[in-house]
Amino acid sequence: MPDSLRIANGTVVSSTASVRADVLVEGGRIARLLPRGEPTPGVGRIVDATDRLVLPGGIDVHTHLDLPVGDFSSSDDFETGTIAAACGGTTCIIDYATQDRGERLGTALDRWQRKAEGRAVIDYGFHMVVVDLTDDVEREMDAIVAAGVPSFKVFMAYPGRLQIDDGAIVRVLRRTARNGGLTCLHAENGAVIEMLVQEALAAGRVEPRIHALTRPPALEAEATTRGIALAAFADAPLYVVHVSAAGAAHAIADARARGQQVFGETCPQYLALTAEAYEEPGFDGAKYVMSPPLRSRADQEVLWGALGRGEIQTVATDHCPFNMAGQKDRGRHDFSRIPNGAPGIETRLALLYDLGVRSGRLTINRFVDLTSAQPAKLFGLYPRKGAIEAGADADLVVWNPSRAQTLSASTLHMRVDYNPYEGRTVVGAPEMVIAGGEVIVEDGRFAGRPGAGRFLPRERRG
């Protein structure tokens, strides 16, 4: 059992308010907030948070750890990836368990449980990716929800691998409407993208920058609009992942204005980087090959506005790292062979704080809402996670708002040989990270242990 501790003299920040109070932690949970100066005899440790913010631990609801891609996997597994997450202030993740064709969903879920068990240093849950929707698989979705995995992902992209047709998407949506699940949607028009890819290769256009040109924003906007229409037809809620294009953001905002239950997620890479990165010399543009790709500065400004107005509800990472050497470089002569994905699980909070809060685009309370409270609410974890209140898990971050750090692959904890933000200095960083009442990061040093993270069965939607 973790020792009791008191976080004293800080400003406690929730999604709705900021208060000057101390936080008392007992038995791995938050016992209560208490006024400064009130005695707590017998407390095991007092943490001085003077001039610091006390935040609920970050929740990253979009990660791909130990994800197989052909004959190799994403470079972070559940140990290295969750250590990096913790060092960045994230205390809970939801990863994507992916069904193979012809496979039961339960078999895939068991495989992902084995990947995480004994390795994860922070709590974790899973979404289920549906790749092969037979009648039996559709019925099995109810058992997956009952097992604490009430969210399913479907793809409109990657034909022949992950993409399912619109009829299957409607079946998934209808099933989740009945069983209390939530459908997550990768919205890009896979058929047209595949046509553009083949045209580019036939013309000898093989360099990394062509990746972005074959996945234009119009095809993300079209697929998002179509997915929203299918969800309306099925009378089901919809969560659109990694929104990058202005047209997609507008489609979500319009649907929400009509009263439809549509939620949007974006990622730090779309808020911090633009398609200009693909013009880096040589093969360096491959660092930014992800789907959807980086967009224009105009798209970026629309995303920031949508975050500020509440039209996009979460900021996650889509953390899916591949090394340049031995993985990304398999596509040196064919951009379509570059594995899609980039690292970000450790830098999410620092980037969003620096670019959002310090710039005045986001309030500190909106920052907490996007990175912790809303993810917990949408995915069945609130108020156990995402809140600083009596009874909640003691997942807390003592945040130094004036601490500068320079982002570099050489100093971060992600197991990957590059960083998309190499050399960028950001201000605002975690000084201490507490998970389940235990201090697991202090002054940038990891002090937790593999296997301490628990699988979190999540609640279905009401």
C-alpha positions in Angstrom: 0.0 0.0 0.0 1.5 3.4 -1.0 2.3 5.8 1.8 0.1 8.7 2.6 1.3 12.1 1.2 0.2 15.7 1.1 0.8 18.0 -1.8 1.0 21.4 -0.2 0.9 25.0 -1.2 0.1 24.5 -4.9 -2.8 25.5 -7.1 -5.2 22.6 -7.8 -6.5 22.7 -11.3 -9.6 20.9 -12.6 -11.4 21.3 -15.9 -13.7 23.9 -14.3 -11.8 25.7 -11.6 -8.4 26.5 -10.1 -8.2 26.7 -6.3 -5.4 27.2 -3.8 -5.6 24.0 -1.7 -3.6 21.0 -0.5 -4.3 17.5 -1.7 -4.2 14.6 0.8 -3.5 11.2 -0.6 -4.2 8.0 1.3 -4.3 4.4 0.2 -3.7 5.2 -3.4 -6.7 7.6 -3.7 -7.4 11.2 -3.0 -8.7 11.5 0.5 -9.7 15.1 0.3 -8.8 18.7 -0.5 -7.9 20.7 2.5 -7.1 24.3 3.4 -3.5 25.3 3.6 -2.2 25.0 7.2 -4.7 22.4 8.3 -2.7 19.8 10.2 -2.5 16.2 9.0 -0.7 14.2 11.7 1.0 11.1 10.6 1.2 11.9 6.9 4.0 10.0 5.3 5.4 12.7 3.0 4.8 16.4 2.3 5.5 17.6 -1.2 6.0 21.4 -1.4 4.2 22.6 -4.6 4.7 26.3 -4.0 4.3 28.2 -7.4 3.3 24.9 -9.0 0.1 23.6 -10.5 -1.4 20.3 -9.3 -3.1 18.6 -12.3 -5.0 15.4 -12.7 -2.7 12.9 -14.5 -2.9 13.0 -18.3 -5.0 10.4 -20.1 -3.9 9.5 -23.6 -6.7 7.7 -25.4 -4.9 7.0 -28.6 -1.7 4.9 -28.5 -0.2 2.0 -30.6 2.4 0.2 -28.4 4.0 -3.0 -29.7 1.9 -2.7 -32.8 2.8 -5.3 -35.5 3.3 -4.0 -39.0 4.4 -6.8 -41.3 7.5 -8.4 -39.9 8.3 -5.7 -37.3 6.5 -3.7 -34.6 6.3 -0.1 -33.4 9.5 0.6 -31.4 7.9 1.2 -28.0 6.4 -1.7 -26.1 4.2 -1.4 -23.1 7.1 -0.9 -20.8 9.2 1.7 -22.6 6.1 3.4 -23.9 4.4 3.8 -20.6 7.6 4.9 -18.9 7.9 7.7 -21.5 4.2 8.5 -21.0 4.7 8.8 -17.2 7.8 11.0 -17.6 5.6 13.4 -19.7 2.8 13.5 -17.1 0.5 10.9 -18.5 -0.8 8.4 -15.9 -3.2 6.4 -18.0 -3.4 5.2 -21.7 -6.0 3.5 -23.9 -4.3 1.4 -26.6 -5.8 -0.2 -29.7 -6.1 -4.0 -29.7 -6.3 -5.0 -33.4 -8.2 -8.0 -34.7 -6.6 -10.1 -37.4 -8.7 -11.3 -40.3 -10.6 -14.5 -39.4 -10.0 -13.9 -35.7 -12.3 -13.6 -32.7 -12.2 -10.2 -31.0 -11.6 -12.0 -27.6 -8.5 -13.6 -29.1 -7.1 -10.3 -30.1 -7.9 -8.7 -26.8 -6.1 -11.5 -24.9 -3.1 -11.0 -27.1 -2.9 -7.3 -26.2 -3.5 -8.1 -22.5 -0.4 -10.3 -22.7 1.6 -7.5 -24.3 0.8 -5.1 -21.4 0.6 -7.3 -18.3 3.7 -7.2 -16.2 5.1 -4.4 -18.4 2.9 -1.3 -18.1 4.0 1.1 -15.4 0.8 3.1 -15.5 -2.9 2.1 -15.8 -4.2 1.1 -19.2 -7.3 0.1 -21.1 -8.0 -1.0 -24.7 -10.2 -0.1 -27.7 -11.0 -2.9 -30.0 -10.2 -2.5 -33.8 -12.7 -4.3 -35.9 -11.1 -5.5 -39.2 -13.3 -8.5 -40.1 -17.0 -8.1 -39.2 -18.7 -11.5 -39.5 -22.1 -12.2 -37.9 -20.3 -14.0 -35.0 -17.9 -11.1 -34.5 -20.8 -8.6 -34.4 -22.5 -10.6 -31.7 -19.2 -10.9 -29.8 -19.0 -7.1 -29.5 -21.4 -7.3 -26.6 -19.1 -9.6 -24.7 -16.2 -7.2 -25.4 -18.2 -4.3 -23.9 -19.0 -6.5 -20.9 -15.3 -7.2 -20.4 -14.6 -3.5 -19.9 -13.7 -2.5 -23.5 -16.7 -0.4 -24.6 -15.1 1.3 -27.6 -14.4 0.0 -31.1 -12.4 1.4 -34.0 -13.2 1.2 -37.7 -11.1 2.3 -40.6 -12.2 4.0 -43.8 -8.6 3.8 -45.0 -6.0 1.1 -45.8 -7.9 -1.1 -48.2 -7.0 -4.8 -48.0 -5.6 -4.4 -44.5 -7.8 -2.4 -42.1 -10.5 -0.8 -44.1 -14.1 -2.1 -43.8 -17.0 -1.0 -46.0 -19.7 1.4 -45.1 -22.2 -1.3 -44.5 -20.0 -2.9 -41.9 -19.4 0.5 -40.3 -23.1 0.9 -40.0 -23.4 -2.5 -38.4 -20.7 -1.6 -35.8 -22.4 1.8 -35.2 -25.8 0.1 -34.7 -24.3 -2.5 -32.3 -22.6 0.2 -30.2 -25.9 2.1 -30.0 -27.5 -0.9 -28.4 -24.7 -2.1 -26.2 -23.4 1.2 -24.8 -20.2 1.3 -26.8 -18.6 4.1 -28.7 -17.3 3.8 -32.3 -14.0 5.5 -33.1 -13.5 6.4 -36.7 -10.3 6.8 -38.9 -11.8 9.0 -41.5 -9.9 9.1 -44.8 -11.2 7.9 -48.2 -9.0 4.8 -48.6 -10.1 3.9 -52.2 -9.2 7.3 -53.6 -6.0 7.5 -51.6 -4.9 4.1 -53.0 -5.6 5.4 -56.6 -3.5 8.5 -55.9 -0.7 6.4 -54.5 -0.6 4.1 -57.5 -0.6 7.1 -59.9 2.3 8.7 -58.0 4.4 5.5 -58.1 3.7 5.0 -61.8 5.0 8.5 -62.4 8.2 7.8 -60.5 7.2 10.1 -57.6 8.6 8.1 -54.6 10.0 10.6 -52.1 8.4 11.1 -48.6 6.7 14.3 -49.4 4.4 12.5 -51.9 2.8 10.8 -48.9 1.0 14.0 -47.9 0.0 14.8 -51.5 -1.7 11.4 -51.9 -3.7 11.9 -48.7 -5.2 15.4 -49.3 -7.4 17.2 -46.7 -10.4 16.9 -49.0 -10.4 13.2 -48.6 -10.3 13.5 -44.8 -13.2 16.0 -44.9 -15.2 13.7 -47.2 -14.8 10.7 -45.1 -15.5 12.6 -41.9 -18.7 14.0 -43.4 -19.7 10.5 -44.6 -18.9 8.9 -41.2 -21.1 11.5 -39.5 -23.9 10.8 -41.9 -23.6 7.0 -41.2 -23.7 7.6 -37.5 -26.8 9.8 -37.8 -28.4 7.0 -39.8 -27.5 4.4 -37.2 -28.5 6.8 -34.4 -25.2 6.2 -32.7 -22.5 8.3 -31.1 -19.2 8.8 -33.1 -15.7 9.7 -32.1 -13.4 10.9 -34.9 -9.8 10.2 -34.2 -6.7 12.4 -35.2 -8.6 15.2 -36.9 -6.0 17.2 -39.0 -7.9 19.1 -41.7 -10.1 22.2 -41.4 -12.9 20.5 -43.4 -13.1 17.6 -41.0 -13.1 20.0 -38.0 -15.9 22.0 -39.6 -17.9 18.9 -40.3 -17.7 17.8 -36.6 -18.7 21.3 -35.4 -21.7 21.4 -37.8 -22.9 18.0 -36.6 -22.6 19.0 -33.0 -24.5 22.2 -33.7 -27.3 20.0 -35.0 -27.3 18.1 -31.8 -25.6 15.0 -33.0 -23.4 13.1 -30.6 -20.1 13.5 -32.5 -16.8 14.0 -30.8 -13.4 14.9 -32.2 -9.8 14.3 -31.3 -6.7 16.0 -32.6 -3.0 15.5 -31.8 0.0 17.7 -30.9 1.7 17.1 -34.3 -1.2 18.8 -36.1 -1.0 21.7 -33.7 2.8 22.1 -33.7 4.0 21.1 -37.2 2.9 21.8 -40.8 3.4 20.1 -44.1 6.5 22.2 -44.7 8.3 19.5 -42.6 8.1 17.1 -45.6 10.5 19.4 -47.5 13.4 18.5 -45.2 16.4 17.4 -47.2 17.0 13.9 -48.3 14.9 11.2 -46.6 14.3 13.3 -43.4 10.7 14.0 -44.5 10.0 10.3 -43.6 10.1 11.3 -39.9 6.7 13.0 -40.5 5.0 10.2 -42.5 1.8 9.6 -40.5 -1.8 9.3 -41.4 -3.5 11.7 -41.8 -0.4 13.7 -42.8 0.7 17.1 -41.5 -1.4 19.9 -43.0 -1.2 23.6 -43.8 -0.9 26.5 -41.3 -4.4 27.4 -42.1 -5.7 24.0 -41.1 -3.7 24.3 -37.9 -5.3 27.6 -37.0 -8.8 26.0 -37.5 -7.9 23.2 -35.2 -6.7 25.7 -32.5 -10.0 27.6 -32.8 -12.0 24.3 -32.6 -10.2 23.4 -29.4 -10.8 26.7 -27.8 -14.5 26.7 -28.7 -15.1 23.1 -27.5 -15.7 21.7 -31.0 -12.9 19.2 -30.5 -13.0 17.4 -27.2 -9.6 15.7 -26.7 -5.9 15.9 -27.6 -4.3 12.4 -27.8 -1.1 11.4 -29.5 -1.6 8.5 -31.9 1.8 7.5 -30.6 3.1 4.9 -33.1 6.9 5.2 -33.3 9.2 3.6 -35.9 12.9 4.0 -36.0 14.4 5.8 -39.1 17.1 3.1 -39.2 15.7 -0.3 -40.1 12.0 0.7 -40.2 11.2 4.0 -41.8 14.1 3.6 -44.2 12.4 0.5 -45.8 10.5 3.1 -47.8 13.6 5.0 -49.0 12.7 4.3 -52.6 9.0 4.0 -52.2 7.1 6.4 -49.9 4.2 3.9 -49.7 6.4 1.5 -47.8 7.3 4.0 -45.1 5.5 2.8 -41.9 3.0 5.4 -40.9 3.4 6.9 -37.4 5.5 9.1 -35.1 6.4 9.3 -31.4 4.6 11.7 -29.1 3.4 10.0 -25.9 6.0 11.9 -23.8 5.7 15.3 -25.3 1.9 15.8 -25.5 1.4 17.8 -22.3 4.5 20.0 -22.7 3.7 20.9 -26.3 0.0 21.7 -25.6 0.9 23.7 -22.5 3.5 25.7 -24.3 1.6 26.3 -27.5 -1.8 26.5 -26.0 -1.8 27.8 -22.5 1.2 30.1 -22.6 0.1 31.6 -25.9 -3.3 32.4 -24.6 -5.1 30.0 -27.0 -6.3 27.8 -24.1 -7.1 28.4 -20.5 -5.4 26.1 -18.0 -8.8 24.6 -17.2 -9.4 23.9 -20.9 -6.0 22.3 -21.0 -7.0 19.9 -18.2 -10.3 19.2 -19.9 -8.7 18.2 -23.2 -5.9 16.1 -21.8 -7.6 14.4 -18.8 -11.2 15.2 -17.9 -12.9 14.8 -21.3 -10.9 11.6 -22.2 -12.0 10.1 -18.9 -15.7 11.1 -19.4 -15.9 9.9 -23.0 -14.3 6.6 -22.4 -15.9 5.5 -19.1 -13.2 6.4 -16.6 -14.6 9.5 -14.9 -14.4 10.4 -12.0 -12.0 7.6 -11.0 -9.7 9.3 -13.5 -9.5 12.9 -14.8 -10.6 14.5 -11.5 -9.0 15.7 -8.3 -11.7 14.9 -5.8 -12.3 12.6 -2.8 -12.3 9.0 -3.9 -10.6 9.5 -7.3 -7.4 7.6 -8.0 -4.4 9.6 -6.8 -3.0 10.1 -10.3 -1.5 13.6 -10.1 1.1 15.8 -11.7 3.0 18.6 -10.0 3.6 21.0 -12.9 6.2 23.7 -13.1 4.7 26.3 -15.4 8.1 28.1 -15.9 10.4 25.2 -16.4 12.0 25.1 -19.8 13.0 21.9 -21.6 14.6 21.3 -25.0 13.0 18.3 -26.7 15.5 15.8 -28.1 15.5 12.1 -28.8 18.7 11.9 -26.8 17.1 13.0 -23.5 13.5 11.8 -23.9 12.5 8.3 -22.9 10.7 7.1 -26.0 12.5 4.2 -27.6 13.0 5.7 -31.0 16.0 7.2 -32.9 14.5 10.6 -33.7 12.1 13.2 -32.4 9.8 15.3 -34.6 10.4 18.3 -32.4 14.2 17.9 -32.1 15.7 21.1 -30.7 12.4 22.8 -29.9 12.4 24.5 -26.4 9.1 24.5 -24.6 8.2 26.0 -21.3 6.1 24.0 -18.7 7.0 20.6 -17.5 6.1 18.0 -14.9 8.3 18.0 -11.8 6.6 15.1 -10.1 4.2 12.4 -11.3 2.1 10.3 -8.9 0.2 7.2 -10.0 -2.0 5.4 -7.6 -0.5 7.4 -4.8 3.1 6.4 -5.6 5.7 8.9 -6.8 6.8 7.4 -10.1 8.6 10.4 -11.7 10.6 13.0 -9.8 12.7 15.7 -11.4 12.7 13.8 -14.7 13.9 10.5 -13.2 11.6 7.5 -13.5 11.1 5.8 -10.1 8.2 3.4 -10.9 8.2 -0.3 -11.7 7.1 -2.4 -14.7 3.9 -4.2 -13.9 2.5 -1.6 -11.6 0.0 -0.5 -14.2 -3.4 -2.1 -14.0 -5.9 -3.0 -16.7 -8.9 -0.7 -16.3 -12.3 -2.2 -17.2 -14.2 0.9 -18.4 -17.9 1.7 -18.0 -20.2 1.6 -21.0 -22.1 4.7 -22.1 -25.4 5.3 -20.4 
